Amino acid sequence: MPAYPGPTANLKGTQRRSGRAGTVWINGNMHGEVVSVEWGVEAEQIAVSIPGTWQDEMKPGAESRRGTFRYHDVDDRWRLFVWRFFEARRAGDRSAAAFPEFDIITKIDDIGAPAPSIWVLEGCQFFSYDGGHSQDDGILQRDVQFAYRRDRPLEAFEYGPNGLIYTRG
């Protein structure tokens, strides 16, 4: 069977990102306890009925931007962050009407990859926290879901037919 003829055909193993080498920065501070970040953008699909036919079509609607980060549970930092927001609202503190926003910068800098991949998620917010433990747990890890306003590449690359293509935002 012939190899895939595209620009990523037959890349060496060292040229494929493993995803194990990354950092997360929140408001200018590296958070070493954050061990993974995933995010996605989704356009709502609006069903449109076509009168007089037996078919529907779809058109794009509003965008939703959600993500999750996982961290090692070494203290109550994230729970206290959200808990303080809820407590201030309950006490009638008008300054707490809007949840504090933060930015996340992710960097994948894998050995062998031709360049790092750095993206920023701007205007992040989260509205929940969890806790608990189990004797079956090794190292406690927590998943925190968040929403964000905008994402953009600070440094990104792709393999093109004539070599690497860099995008800087």
C-alpha positions in Angstrom: 0.0 0.0 0.0 1.5 3.4 -0.9 2.2 5.9 1.8 0.0 8.9 2.3 1.4 11.6 -0.1 0.6 14.7 2.0 3.1 17.0 3.7 2.9 14.9 7.0 3.7 11.7 5.2 6.3 9.5 6.8 7.3 11.9 9.6 9.8 10.4 12.0 8.7 9.6 15.4 10.6 12.5 16.9 8.7 14.9 14.7 5.3 13.8 16.2 4.3 15.6 19.3 3.8 13.3 22.3 2.0 15.9 24.3 4.0 15.1 27.4 6.1 18.3 27.4 4.0 21.3 28.1 3.5 24.2 30.5 0.5 26.3 31.5 0.7 29.9 32.4 -2.2 31.7 34.2 -2.0 35.5 34.5 1.8 35.5 34.0 2.6 32.7 36.5 3.5 29.2 35.5 1.3 26.7 37.3 3.3 23.6 37.6 0.5 21.6 39.2 -1.6 21.9 36.0 -0.8 18.6 34.2 -3.1 18.9 31.2 -5.3 21.3 29.3 -7.8 20.6 26.6 -10.1 23.1 24.9 -12.5 23.3 22.1 -14.6 25.6 20.0 -18.0 24.6 18.7 -20.5 26.3 16.4 -24.1 25.6 17.3 -25.9 23.8 14.6 -29.3 25.3 13.8 -31.8 23.1 11.9 -33.6 24.9 9.0 -36.6 23.2 7.6 -37.0 23.7 3.8 -40.8 24.1 3.2 -42.3 21.9 0.5 -39.4 19.3 0.7 -38.6 16.4 2.8 -35.3 17.8 4.0 -33.7 20.0 6.6 -30.4 21.8 6.3 -28.1 23.1 8.9 -26.6 26.5 9.4 -24.0 27.7 12.0 -25.2 29.5 15.1 -23.5 30.9 18.2 -20.0 29.7 19.3 -19.3 28.0 22.5 -15.8 27.8 24.0 -15.1 25.4 26.7 -12.1 23.6 28.2 -10.8 21.5 31.0 -7.6 21.6 32.9 -6.3 18.9 35.2 -4.1 19.6 38.2 -2.5 17.8 41.0 -4.5 18.5 44.1 -1.8 19.8 46.5 -3.8 22.6 48.1 -7.3 24.2 48.0 -6.3 27.1 45.7 -8.9 26.5 42.9 -11.7 25.6 45.3 -11.0 28.7 47.4 -11.0 30.9 44.3 -14.5 29.9 43.3 -15.8 29.6 46.9 -14.7 33.2 47.7 -16.7 34.3 44.7 -19.8 32.5 45.9 -19.4 33.8 49.5 -19.0 37.4 48.3 -22.2 37.1 46.2 -24.1 35.7 49.1 -22.9 38.6 51.3 -24.3 41.1 48.7 -20.9 42.3 47.5 -21.7 44.0 44.2 -18.0 43.9 43.1 -18.4 40.1 43.0 -21.3 40.2 40.5 -18.8 39.2 37.7 -16.5 36.3 38.2 -12.8 37.2 38.0 -11.4 36.4 34.6 -8.0 34.9 33.9 -5.9 34.0 30.8 -4.3 30.6 30.1 -1.2 30.2 27.9 -0.4 26.7 26.9 2.9 25.7 25.4 3.8 22.3 23.8 7.6 22.2 23.3 8.4 18.7 22.5 11.9 17.4 21.8 12.2 16.9 18.1 9.3 19.0 17.0 10.4 21.8 14.7 9.0 24.6 16.9 6.9 25.1 20.0 3.1 25.5 19.8 1.9 28.3 22.0 -1.8 29.3 22.3 -3.5 31.7 24.6 -7.1 31.3 25.9 -8.4 34.8 26.9 -11.1 35.7 29.3 -11.3 32.3 31.1 -13.9 31.8 33.9 -15.1 28.8 35.9 -18.1 28.5 38.1 -17.8 25.2 40.0 -15.4 23.3 42.2 -15.2 19.8 43.6 -13.5 18.0 46.4 -13.3 14.6 48.1 -10.9 11.7 48.3 -10.7 8.0 48.1 -8.4 5.5 49.6 -8.0 4.0 46.1 -6.5 7.3 44.8 -2.8 7.6 44.3 -2.0 11.3 43.6 -5.2 13.3 43.7 -6.0 15.0 40.4 -8.9 17.3 39.7 -10.5 18.3 36.5 -11.8 21.9 36.3 -14.1 22.9 33.5 -13.9 26.5 32.2 -15.3 28.8 29.6 -13.3 31.3 27.6 -14.0 34.3 25.3 -11.2 33.9 22.7 -8.3 31.7 21.7 -5.5 32.5 19.3 -2.1 31.1 18.4 0.9 33.0 19.7 3.2 30.6 17.8 1.9 27.8 15.7 3.2 25.8 12.8 2.0 23.3 10.2 3.7 21.1 7.6 3.1 22.5 4.1 4.1 21.1 0.7 7.2 23.3 0.6 8.2 23.1 4.3 7.0 24.6 7.5 4.4 27.3 7.7 4.5 29.5 10.8 1.6 31.5 12.2 2.2 34.1 14.9 -0.7 35.9 16.5 
